[in-house]
Amino acid sequence: MQKNQSLSRPSYPAQIPPVSFAEACSILAAQSAAILAAHTFKTQSHTLAQALGRVLAAPLFADRDQPPFPRVTRDGFAVRAEDLANGTPLRIVYQLRAGEPWLSERSPLGPGEAIEIMTGACLPPGANAVLMVEHVQQVSGTERNGDAHRTQQQRFILPQIGRSLNAGENVVPQGSEARQGDRLLEPGKRLGPEQIALAAACGFSSLAVGIQPKVAILATGDELVEPSASKENSGTDVSKQGSPIPSHQIYNSNSYALAALVHQAGGIPLRQRPALDRLDDLAACIRRGLKSAPLLLLTGGVSMGKFDFVKDVLVGMGAEFFFSGVRMQPGKPVTFGRVPASKGRPERYFFGLPGNPVSAMVTFRVFVQTLLAALAGERHWQPRTALAKLATAIHSKPGLTRFLAAHQDSSQPTPTVSPIQTQGSGDLAANARANCYVVVPDGCTVLEADQIVQVLPH
């Protein structure tokens, strides 16, 4: 399709100078804080099995003391620690399993007595410590049973030579983890397995969570076509079959990549058909995206090319640009802003991401995910980064924060990271072989081998 050059372009304001990567992150943090302060988030109830990855919408309170009783942490013998000091054998009087109640007719543990006990059981009355079974030597003996002529076999224990025991050892006191009524989790916490375990331990079968934010996704460009519905990866070589699309066109990978990233980040992706490089079609697609979701992601059309109309359309809609370009590589043309409310539609946020696929994915991870977390009601979100030892030196030009495709090896105690040779921000094959990006700070000219560096995992 021939590009439409007859449509007039709206006047565009003076070019906004690109900001540093640190400045862009600060702008995102400020806008995210404003969203969290001003928005009233809709909620719904989900079972614990459904709540993984959702954002908690109400505080979680302890329903009772945690633990609700003095909890034994080792298999062994409940004793009075002071009884071990004189070296006298202790007589085993009972056995107590986890989940077994202490019967009211039983007397508290007395001097010279021990109770065989299992991990997770309640420490019985009278006992103040647990001697681990590994630290015990058991002995047998006899004891008179009220009759001078009758005896019965008894079991006794002694600590191993050199072993001592202090009161409270191998026991978690009641309420030491939390007291009944304590606030254990605050709203805005992303729920992982640890938080779900805590909720279950408090007896909750469901939790109030925030509604997943929708994200409209719009790729732009006449060159884009959808992947073939008849093309299935069966493991056979399809290169000899020829390409089902003209050589000057490419498959629309960005929409699928961004949809996967949105889903991974806890949002609901709404993919649209690619927009043509025409002002009228692009404007219609942008209006549709802004109507359908509080956040619109555009890819392509944000650079300085003759047919890069995205900014023109947004300016015509009265958009406010928080930044237009970031001193980073890849991703320098990335744009972030907000479109005011119009005709019953509330204000909407947008990102104009570069059309190069690696650039789009990097800018999503470092910028879009921050705002998406805020729209979900998540507080204190930070990009997931790690540290690793650089396998080979990296030489860089100052002036840009760079994200280099790399592979991190975590099989050793100190993870190592090796850059991957790539043909640039369009090299999806190299990006797929990588599992992280090495972050080269602005102003850095060299990262030496064996230096500890920051990495941004995939």
C-alpha positions in Angstrom: 0.0 0.0 0.0 1.3 3.4 -0.9 1.8 5.8 1.9 -0.6 8.8 2.0 1.4 12.0 1.7 -1.5 14.3 0.9 -2.9 14.6 4.5 -1.6 17.8 6.3 0.3 17.3 9.5 -0.7 19.3 12.6 1.8 21.8 13.8 4.2 20.1 16.2 5.7 22.0 19.1 9.5 22.6 19.4 11.3 19.3 19.8 11.5 18.3 23.5 15.1 17.5 24.3 15.6 13.9 25.4 16.1 13.4 29.2 18.6 11.1 30.9 17.6 7.6 31.9 17.6 8.7 35.6 15.4 11.7 34.9 12.9 9.4 33.0 12.8 7.0 35.9 12.1 10.0 38.3 9.3 11.2 36.0 7.7 7.7 36.0 8.0 7.5 39.8 6.2 10.8 40.2 3.4 9.9 37.9 3.0 6.5 39.5 2.8 8.2 42.9 0.1 10.5 41.6 -1.9 7.6 40.3 -1.7 5.8 43.6 -2.7 8.9 45.6 -5.6 10.0 43.4 -7.2 6.8 42.1 -9.9 4.7 43.8 -9.2 1.2 42.7 -12.0 -1.3 42.0 -11.7 -4.6 43.8 -12.9 -8.2 43.5 -12.6 -11.3 45.7 -10.5 -14.2 44.6 -9.8 -17.5 46.1 -6.2 -18.2 47.3 -5.7 -20.5 44.3 -6.6 -17.5 41.9 -4.8 -14.7 43.8 -1.3 -15.4 42.7 0.2 -12.3 41.1 -2.7 -10.0 42.0 -2.4 -6.9 44.1 -3.9 -7.0 47.6 -6.7 -4.5 48.0 -7.4 -4.7 51.8 -5.1 -5.2 54.8 -4.6 -8.7 56.1 -5.0 -9.1 59.9 -3.8 -12.0 62.1 -6.9 -14.0 63.2 -5.0 -15.3 66.3 -1.5 -15.4 67.7 1.1 -16.7 65.3 2.1 -19.3 66.3 -1.1 -20.0 68.4 0.9 -22.1 70.9 4.5 -22.7 71.9 5.6 -24.6 68.7 8.3 -27.3 68.8 10.8 -27.0 66.0 12.7 -30.3 66.3 11.9 -33.9 66.9 13.1 -34.8 70.4 12.1 -34.6 74.0 10.3 -31.9 75.9 12.1 -31.3 79.2 12.9 -28.8 82.0 16.2 -27.5 80.9 17.4 -27.2 84.5 16.9 -30.9 85.0 19.8 -31.7 82.6 22.4 -29.9 84.8 22.9 -32.7 87.4 23.3 -35.6 84.9 20.4 -37.6 86.3 18.5 -39.7 83.7 15.0 -38.3 82.8 12.1 -40.7 82.7 10.0 -40.7 79.5 6.3 -40.4 80.6 4.4 -39.6 77.4 4.6 -39.2 73.6 3.1 -36.2 71.9 2.5 -35.9 68.2 1.9 -32.7 66.1 -1.8 -31.9 66.2 -2.4 -33.9 69.4 -4.0 -31.9 72.2 -2.6 -32.0 75.8 -5.3 -33.9 77.8 -6.6 -31.9 80.8 -6.3 -34.9 83.1 -2.6 -35.1 82.6 -0.3 -33.4 85.1 2.2 -30.8 83.9 5.7 -32.2 83.3 7.4 -32.7 86.6 11.0 -32.8 87.7 13.0 -35.7 86.3 10.5 -36.3 83.5 10.6 -36.0 79.7 8.0 -36.2 77.0 8.9 -37.6 73.5 7.6 -34.9 71.1 7.4 -34.3 67.4 8.1 -31.2 65.2 5.1 -28.9 65.1 3.6 -30.1 68.4 2.6 -27.9 71.2 5.1 -27.7 74.1 3.4 -29.3 77.0 2.8 -27.6 80.4 5.8 -27.7 82.7 8.4 -28.1 79.9 10.6 -25.1 78.8 12.9 -26.6 76.1 13.3 -29.5 73.6 16.3 -31.7 73.5 16.9 -32.8 69.9 16.7 -36.5 69.3 20.1 -36.4 67.7 21.6 -35.1 71.0 20.1 -37.9 73.2 21.2 -41.2 74.5 18.4 -43.5 75.6 18.9 -45.9 78.5 16.6 -48.5 80.0 15.9 -49.1 83.6 13.4 -50.5 86.1 11.2 -48.7 88.6 9.1 -50.0 91.5 5.4 -49.7 90.9 4.0 -49.2 94.4 4.9 -52.7 95.4 8.2 -53.7 96.8 8.1 -57.0 94.9 6.9 -55.6 91.5 8.9 -53.5 89.0 8.3 -52.3 85.4 10.6 -51.5 82.5 11.0 -47.8 81.9 12.8 -45.6 79.3 15.1 -42.9 80.3 17.2 -40.3 78.4 20.4 -38.5 79.0 21.9 -35.8 76.9 25.1 -36.8 74.9 28.3 -35.9 76.7 29.1 -32.3 76.4 25.6 -31.3 75.3 23.8 -28.5 77.2 20.3 -27.0 76.8 18.9 -23.6 77.6 15.3 -22.7 78.4 13.4 -21.8 75.2 15.7 -23.8 72.9 14.0 -25.4 69.9 10.7 -23.8 70.7 9.0 -20.8 69.0 7.0 -18.9 71.7 3.3 -18.3 71.3 2.7 -15.0 69.5 6.3 -14.4 68.7 5.6 -14.0 65.0 2.4 -12.0 65.3 -0.3 -11.2 67.8 -4.0 -11.5 67.2 -5.2 -8.4 65.3 -1.8 -7.4 64.0 -1.7 -6.0 60.4 0.4 -8.5 58.6 0.0 -7.2 55.0 -0.8 -3.8 53.7 -2.9 -3.0 50.6 -0.8 -2.6 47.5 1.3 -5.7 48.0 1.7 -8.0 45.0 0.7 -11.5 46.1 3.4 -14.2 45.7 3.5 -17.7 47.2 4.8 -16.3 50.5 1.9 -13.9 51.0 -0.6 -16.6 50.0 0.9 -18.9 52.5 0.5 -16.3 55.2 -3.1 -15.7 54.3 -3.8 -19.4 54.4 -2.1 -19.6 57.8 -4.5 -17.0 59.1 -7.5 -19.1 57.9 -8.5 -17.0 54.8 -9.8 -18.8 51.8 -10.2 -15.7 49.7 -8.7 -12.2 49.4 -9.8 -8.8 48.1 -7.6 -7.9 45.2 -7.5 -5.1 42.7 -8.9 -5.3 39.2 -6.3 -6.1 36.6 -5.6 -3.0 34.4 -6.3 -3.2 30.7 -3.6 -2.1 28.3 -4.3 -1.3 24.6 -1.5 -2.3 22.2 -1.2 -0.7 18.8 1.7 -1.4 16.4 2.0 1.0 13.5 3.4 0.7 10.0 2.3 -0.4 6.5 5.0 -3.0 6.5 3.3 -5.1 9.3 1.3 -8.2 8.7 -0.1 -10.7 11.2 1.7 -14.1 11.6 0.2 -16.7 9.3 -2.7 -18.7 10.8 -1.7 -21.7 8.7 1.9 -21.7 9.7 2.6 -24.1 12.6 5.9 -24.9 14.1 6.2 -28.6 13.9 10.0 -28.8 14.1 10.5 -29.2 10.3 12.5 -27.0 8.0 10.0 -24.5 6.4 12.7 -22.4 4.7 12.3 -24.2 1.4 8.6 -23.4 1.2 9.3 -19.7 0.5 7.8 -16.7 2.4 4.0 -16.4 2.3 4.4 -12.5 2.5 6.3 -10.1 0.2 9.9 -9.6 1.0 9.3 -5.9 1.9 6.9 -6.7 4.7 7.5 -8.2 8.2 5.4 -10.0 10.7 3.9 -8.0 13.6 6.1 -9.4 16.5 5.8 -6.3 18.7 2.1 -6.7 19.5 2.7 -10.2 20.6 5.8 -9.4 22.6 4.1 -6.5 24.4 0.9 -8.6 25.0 3.1 -11.2 26.7 4.9 -8.6 28.8 1.6 -7.1 29.9 0.2 -10.5 30.8 3.4 -11.3 32.7 3.2 -8.0 34.6 -0.4 -8.7 35.8 -2.3 -6.7 33.2 -4.9 -7.6 30.5 -3.5 -7.0 27.0 -5.9 -5.7 24.3 -4.2 -6.1 20.9 -5.5 -4.1 18.0 -4.8 -4.5 14.3 -1.7 -2.6 13.1 -2.3 1.0 12.1 -1.5 2.2 8.6 1.0 5.0 8.1 -1.8 7.5 7.4 -3.0 10.2 9.7 -6.7 9.3 9.4 -6.2 5.6 10.1 -3.7 6.1 12.9 -5.9 8.7 14.6 -8.9 6.3 14.5 -6.8 3.5 15.9 -5.4 5.7 18.7 -8.9 6.9 19.6 -10.1 3.3 19.8 -7.1 2.4 22.0 -7.6 5.3 24.4 -11.3 4.5 24.7 -10.7 0.8 25.6 -8.0 1.0 28.3 -6.3 3.4 30.8 -3.0 2.8 29.2 -2.1 2.8 25.4 1.1 1.3 24.1 2.1 2.3 20.6 5.1 0.9 18.8 6.8 2.6 15.8 6.1 6.0 14.4 7.7 7.9 17.2 11.0 8.8 15.6 11.7 11.7 13.2 10.8 10.0 9.9 8.5 11.6 7.3 5.7 9.1 8.1 6.2 8.9 11.9 2.8 10.4 12.7 2.3 9.2 16.3 3.3 12.4 18.0 1.4 14.5 15.5 -1.8 12.7 16.3 -1.3 12.9 20.0 -0.5 16.6 19.8 -3.8 17.1 17.9 -5.6 15.4 20.8 -4.0 17.9 23.3 -1.6 15.4 24.8 0.8 16.4 27.5 4.3 14.9 27.0 6.3 14.1 30.1 9.3 13.1 28.1 10.0 12.6 24.4 13.2 10.8 24.0 15.6 9.3 26.6 19.3 9.1 26.4 19.5 5.3 26.4 20.3 2.6 24.0 18.2 0.8 22.8 15.0 2.9 23.2 16.1 6.5 22.6 12.9 7.6 20.8 10.6 6.4 23.7 7.8 8.9 24.5 5.6 9.1 27.6 2.6 11.3 28.2 -1.1 11.7 29.0 -4.1 12.6 26.9 -6.8 14.7 28.7 -10.3 13.6 29.3 -12.7 14.0 26.4 -16.4 13.3 25.8 -16.9 11.2 28.9 -13.6 9.4 28.5 -11.2 9.9 31.5 -7.6 10.9 31.0 -5.4 8.3 29.6 -1.7 7.5 29.7 0.3 6.5 26.7 3.8 5.3 25.7 5.2 5.7 22.3 7.7 2.8 22.1 10.3 2.4 19.3 9.4 0.1 16.5 12.6 -2.0 16.8 11.4 -5.0 18.8 14.3 -5.2 21.3 13.9 -1.4 22.0 10.2 -1.9 22.6 10.8 -4.7 25.1 13.6 -2.9 27.0 11.6 0.3 27.3 8.6 -1.8 28.5 10.7 -3.4 31.3 12.2 -0.2 32.6 9.4 2.3 32.1 6.0 0.8 31.2 6.0 -1.8 34.0 6.4 1.0 36.5 3.2 2.7 35.4 1.3 -0.5 35.0 2.1 -1.5 38.6 0.7 1.8 39.7 -2.5 1.3 37.7 -2.9 -2.1 39.4 -2.6 -0.4 42.8 0.8 -1.9 43.6 3.0 0.2 45.9 6.8 0.4 46.2 7.3 -1.4 42.9 10.9 -1.5 41.6 12.4 -3.0 38.4 13.8 -6.5 39.2 17.6 -6.2 38.9 20.5 -8.4 40.0 24.3 -8.3 40.3 26.7 -10.5 38.4 30.4 -10.7 37.6 31.2 -9.7 34.1 32.9 -12.4 32.1 34.6 -10.1 29.5 35.3 -6.4 29.3 32.8 -4.0 27.7 33.8 -0.8 26.1 31.2 1.9 25.7 30.8 5.5 24.6 29.6 7.9 27.3 26.3 9.9 27.0 23.8 7.0 26.9 22.6 4.4 29.4 23.0 1.1 27.5 21.2 -2.2 27.9 23.3 -5.0 26.3 21.8 -8.4 25.5 23.6 -11.0 27.7 23.4 -14.4 29.2 23.7 -14.9 33.0 25.1 -18.1 34.3 23.9 -18.7 37.9 25.3 -22.2 38.3 28.2 -20.9 40.4 28.1 -19.2 43.8 28.8 -15.9 42.1 26.7 -15.5 38.9 28.6 -14.5 35.8 27.2 -12.6 32.8 28.5 -12.6 29.2 27.3 -10.2 26.5 25.8 -11.8 23.4 26.9 -10.7 19.9 23.9 -9.0 18.3 23.1 -7.1 15.1 21.3 -4.3 17.0 17.9 -3.6 18.4 16.1 -5.5 15.7 17.9 -8.8 16.4 15.2 -10.9 17.9 17.2 -14.1 17.5 20.0 -12.8 19.7 17.5 -11.3 22.2 15.8 -14.7 22.5 19.1 -16.4 23.3 19.8 -13.8 26.0 18.2 -14.0 29.5 19.2 -10.5 30.7 20.6 -7.2 29.8 23.9 -5.8 31.2 23.3 -2.2 32.3 26.1 0.2 31.3 25.6 3.5 33.2 25.7 6.8 31.4 29.2 8.2 31.5 30.9 4.8 31.7 33.5 4.1 29.1 34.6 0.6 30.2 33.4 -2.2 32.4 36.3 -4.5 33.2 36.2 -8.3 33.2 35.4 -9.7 36.7 33.7 -6.4 37.6 30.4 -6.7 39.4 27.7 -5.2 37.2 24.0 -4.6 37.3 21.8 -6.8 35.1 18.2 -6.5 34.1 16.7 -10.1 33.9 14.2 -11.0 31.2 
